[in-house]
Amino acid sequence: MRALVQRVSEAAVRVDGAVVGEIGPGLLILVCAMQGDDAARAAALADKIARLRIFPDAAGKMNRSLRDTGGAALVVSQFTLAADTTRGNRPGFSAAAAPDIGRALYEHFADRLDASGIPTARGIFAADMKVALVNDGPVTLWFDM
């Protein structure tokens, strides 16, 4: 599983002009299932991100997790995170999981965050989405599990 995580003041995703998911303070998580990924890997990534200490404590140090702050997560499927840009000018996406597997692992990842007590909003898998965010910090982290 691959994810790009951004600490945000707010984020929203729209499909056909309608808001389908939005959050206030928390994390925007762009997530991609890769070939060979399974439910255990999706769960491990969700658990890792839920415990990730990237929110400031009283002293201003990044020492608090999403759970500690009561923040929310907006999870958006993003198969382009699997891009191979090593050859030519057009990226290849053959490292991404097949769409049916990708959808199941995306849903499992988001369900795992939600089950851990983190309010979780979602985009729509394989939809043409417009994502708006206010990156807080900015803090942006890359995960490859």
VEXDREN-2710 file (C-alpha; in Angstrom, 1 decimal):
% VEXDREN-2710
k/r/px/py/pz
1/MET/0.0/0.0/0.0
2/ARG/1.1/3.5/-0.8
3/ALA/-0.2/6.7/0.7
4/LEU/0.5/10.4/0.7
5/VAL/-0.6/12.0/3.9
6/GLN/-1.2/15.7/4.4
7/ARG/-2.0/17.4/7.7
8/VAL/-4.8/19.8/6.9
9/SER/-6.9/22.5/8.5
10/GLU/-9.7/21.4/6.1
11/ALA/-10.2/19.3/3.0
12/ALA/-13.1/18.3/0.8
13/VAL/-13.7/16.2/-2.3
14/ARG/-16.3/16.9/-4.9
15/VAL/-17.7/14.6/-7.6
16/ASP/-19.8/16.3/-10.4
17/GLY/-19.9/19.5/-8.3
18/ALA/-21.3/17.9/-5.2
19/VAL/-19.3/17.5/-2.0
20/VAL/-19.0/13.7/-1.2
21/GLY/-16.6/14.0/1.7
22/GLU/-15.2/16.8/3.8
23/ILE/-13.3/17.3/7.1
24/GLY/-12.1/20.0/9.3
25/PRO/-8.7/19.6/11.0
26/GLY/-7.1/16.2/10.4
27/LEU/-5.5/14.3/7.6
28/LEU/-6.1/14.1/3.9
29/ILE/-4.9/10.6/2.9
30/LEU/-4.4/9.7/-0.8
31/VAL/-4.1/6.0/-0.9
32/CYS/-3.1/3.5/-3.6
33/ALA/-3.2/-0.3/-3.5
34/MET/-0.3/-1.9/-5.3
35/GLN/0.1/-5.3/-6.9
36/GLY/0.6/-7.9/-4.2
37/ASP/-1.1/-5.9/-1.4
38/ASP/-3.6/-7.5/0.8
39/ALA/-6.0/-6.7/3.7
40/ALA/-3.3/-7.1/6.3
41/ARG/-1.1/-4.5/4.6
42/ALA/-4.1/-2.1/4.3
43/ALA/-4.9/-2.6/8.0
44/ALA/-1.2/-2.1/9.0
45/LEU/-1.0/1.2/7.0
46/ALA/-4.3/2.4/8.5
47/ASP/-3.1/1.6/12.0
48/LYS/0.3/3.3/11.4
49/ILE/-1.4/6.5/10.2
50/ALA/-3.9/6.5/13.0
51/ARG/-1.0/6.5/15.5
52/LEU/1.2/8.9/13.5
53/ARG/2.4/11.8/15.8
54/ILE/2.4/14.8/13.5
55/PHE/0.2/17.2/15.4
56/PRO/1.6/19.8/17.7
57/ASP/1.5/19.4/21.5
58/ALA/1.4/22.3/24.0
59/ALA/5.1/23.0/23.4
60/GLY/4.7/23.0/19.6
61/LYS/6.4/19.7/19.0
62/MET/4.9/17.2/16.6
63/ASN/3.9/14.8/19.4
64/ARG/0.2/14.1/19.0
65/SER/-1.7/11.7/16.8
66/LEU/-5.0/12.0/15.0
67/ARG/-6.6/10.1/17.8
68/ASP/-5.1/12.5/20.4
69/THR/-6.5/15.6/18.6
70/GLY/-9.9/14.2/17.8
71/GLY/-9.3/15.1/14.1
72/ALA/-10.8/13.4/11.1
73/ALA/-9.5/11.7/8.0
74/LEU/-10.5/12.2/4.4
75/VAL/-9.5/9.1/2.4
76/VAL/-9.2/9.5/-1.4
77/SER/-8.3/6.7/-3.8
78/GLN/-5.3/7.7/-5.9
79/PHE/-4.1/5.0/-8.3
80/THR/-1.6/7.5/-9.9
81/LEU/0.6/7.1/-6.8
82/ALA/1.7/3.9/-8.5
83/ALA/3.2/5.9/-11.4
84/ASP/6.4/4.6/-12.9
85/THR/8.2/7.6/-14.4
86/THR/11.5/6.0/-15.2
87/ARG/11.0/5.7/-19.0
88/GLY/9.7/8.3/-21.4
89/ASN/7.3/11.1/-20.6
90/ARG/4.1/9.2/-20.0
91/PRO/3.8/7.5/-16.6
92/GLY/2.9/3.8/-16.4
93/PHE/0.5/2.5/-13.8
94/SER/1.0/-1.3/-14.1
95/ALA/2.3/-1.5/-10.5
96/ALA/-1.2/-0.5/-9.2
97/ALA/-3.5/-3.3/-8.1
98/ALA/-6.3/-4.3/-10.4
99/PRO/-9.4/-2.1/-9.9
100/ASP/-11.5/-4.7/-8.1
101/ILE/-8.7/-5.4/-5.7
102/GLY/-7.8/-1.7/-5.4
103/ARG/-11.4/-0.9/-4.5
104/ALA/-11.6/-3.6/-1.8
105/LEU/-8.3/-2.5/-0.2
106/TYR/-9.2/1.2/-0.3
107/GLU/-12.5/0.4/1.4
108/HIS/-10.8/-1.9/4.0
109/PHE/-8.2/0.9/4.7
110/ALA/-10.9/3.5/5.3
111/ASP/-13.1/1.1/7.3
112/ARG/-10.1/0.3/9.5
113/LEU/-9.5/4.0/10.3
114/ASP/-13.2/4.5/11.0
115/ALA/-13.3/1.4/13.3
116/SER/-10.4/2.8/15.2
117/GLY/-12.5/5.8/16.3
118/ILE/-11.3/8.3/13.7
119/PRO/-14.2/10.0/11.9
120/THR/-13.5/9.1/8.2
121/ALA/-14.9/10.7/5.1
122/ARG/-14.2/9.3/1.7
123/GLY/-14.0/10.1/-2.0
124/ILE/-15.6/7.8/-4.5
125/PHE/-13.4/5.1/-5.9
126/ALA/-12.5/5.6/-9.6
127/ALA/-14.6/8.8/-9.9
128/ASP/-13.3/12.0/-11.4
129/MET/-12.8/13.9/-8.1
130/LYS/-11.8/17.5/-7.3
131/VAL/-9.9/17.7/-4.1
132/ALA/-9.5/20.9/-2.2
133/LEU/-7.3/21.3/0.9
134/VAL/-5.6/23.7/3.2
135/ASN/-2.3/22.0/4.1
136/ASP/-1.4/22.8/7.7
137/GLY/2.3/23.3/8.2
138/PRO/2.8/22.2/5.5
139/VAL/3.2/18.7/6.7
140/THR/3.2/16.0/3.9
141/LEU/4.5/12.5/4.4
142/TRP/4.9/9.5/2.0
143/PHE/4.2/5.9/3.0
144/ASP/5.2/2.8/1.2
145/MET/4.3/-0.4/3.0
END
